[in-house]
Amino acid sequence: MTDSLYHESIKRLAEAAHGRGKLEQADGEARLDNPLCGDRVTMQVSLAHGLVRALAHQVKGCLLCRASASVIGLHAPGENAVELERIGHAVRAMLEEGAAPPPGWDELGVFAPVRGHRSRHGCVLLPFRTLSHALGASPSDSRAIIAEARIKGRSTDDLP
């Protein structure tokens, strides 16, 4: 692991912790763990008219995971589930293929150095996977992730 992975922009995002906390009332909630590195993310969403009205997260994890959740906290409010799923796929493409950050989510560019460290991709992607579960979507790839989720009106037996 090189120091370039943990540059100042990543540290600032993690410290800003946009969206950190809990919602009093959530329409969707999910908690995902990455047993390979110990990261754990809990994400709550409140929805209005098909859009994320409010979002809160709690992250117990590395700097990369905390910074990724912070970017979500900054940009997810006002977005719909389909768009947020698209953003998650774009982040995967950034990490695996070197694609550009999705428009409007320029802060994701700070994760460019992670591309060369495949074992750390999951740290950046875990908050996006958790958000997907909280929104009730079915993430396309849940390898090495154990989900414990509660979606309002659905039991965990209904989840993928």
N, C-alpha and C positions, 0 to 999 in steps of 0.2 A: 504494500500500500504506500503510495507516495503522498507527500504533503499537498500536492496539487489537487488531490481529491477534496481536501478540507480547506479550501481557500477562504478568504475573508467574506466573499459574497455568500457562500454557503453558511458560514458562521452567523452572519447578520440575519439571514432568513430564519435560521433555526432560533436565534435569540428573539426575533420579532414575534414568533409564534402566533401569526395571524390566525384567529379563529380558535385559539386554545380555550378550553373550558367545557362547560356543560350547558345544555339547553334545559329550561324548565319543562317544556313540552316538546317532544320530538315525534315526528311522523314516521321516521325510520332511524334505526340504530344498528350498528354492526361493530363487532370486535374481531379483528384478525390477528393471528400470531404467525410469526415466521420462526419455526423451531430451529432453523439452521443458525440464526444469529441472535435470537432472543427479542427482536423487535415486536412490540405489541401496539396496535392502533385501535382506538375506539373512535367512531365517527357518528355524529348525530346530525340529522337534517330535519328541518321544518319546511314544509312545502306550501305554496299558495299558487293556485292557477297553473299547476304544472311546472313551476319554477322553484328553485331553492330560495326560500325566504331568509333562512338563517342556517348556519352550520357551526358546529362546535366539534373539536377533537381533543383527545387526550392521547399523547404519544409517550410511550416508555421505550426509547430506542436510541439509536445512534444519531449523529448529527445529520446524516443524509436523510434519514427517515423523518426527522423533525423538520428539516428544511422543506421537504416535499409536502408535508402536511400544511406547513405555513403558506406555501404557494396556493394550495387548494383553498385554505381559509381566506386568502386574499381575493381569489377570482371566482370561486364557485357560486356565491350568492348572486342570484339573478339569472343563472343558467338552468337549462332543463337537463333531464337525465340522459337523453340521447346525445346532447352536446358534450356532457361530461364524460360519457363513455368514449366518445370520439377523442377527447383530449387524452384520456388514459391510453388509448391505442397509439396516439401520436407520441406520447412519452416513451412507450415501448419502442417505437420506430426510431426515436432519437437515440436511445441507448443501444439498440441492436444494429441499426443501419446508418447512424450518423445523420438522420433527418434533422431538419430545422425545427425549432420549437414552434408549436402551433401559434398562429396569429393571436395577439392579445395576451398571450401567456409568456412574454419574453423572459421573465425571471427563470423559466425552466432551462434557459441556456446555461445557467450556472452548473448544470449537471453534465455538461459535455465531457469533462475529464473522467466521469464514471464509465463511459463507454468502454474504455480499455480494461475495466475491472468487472468482468461478468458476474463474479460472486457478489458484487454490491448492487447489481441491478434491482434485486428484490427489495432492497432498502428504500430505493426511490419509488418503486412501483406499489409497495404495500399500502400507502395511504390512498392511492387511486383505486386499488382493489377493494379496500374497505369502504370507500365512498360508493362504489358500484353496488356493493351488498346493501348498504344503508338505503340506497335509492331503489332497491328491489330488482336491480338488473342482475343478469347472470354473467359474471366475468368469464371471458373466453379461456383464461388460463389460471387455474388455481393450484398448480403444482406446489408442493411443500407448504401449503397454507392450510391451517386448520381454522375453520370458521365457527364462530359462536355469534349468531345474529338474531336480532329480534326486529321484525318489521311489523308495524302496527297492523293488526288484523290478520297476521300470518304467524304460524308457528315455525320453529326452526326446521321442522320436518318438511315444510314446503319449500325450503331453500335448496339451491343447487349444491 
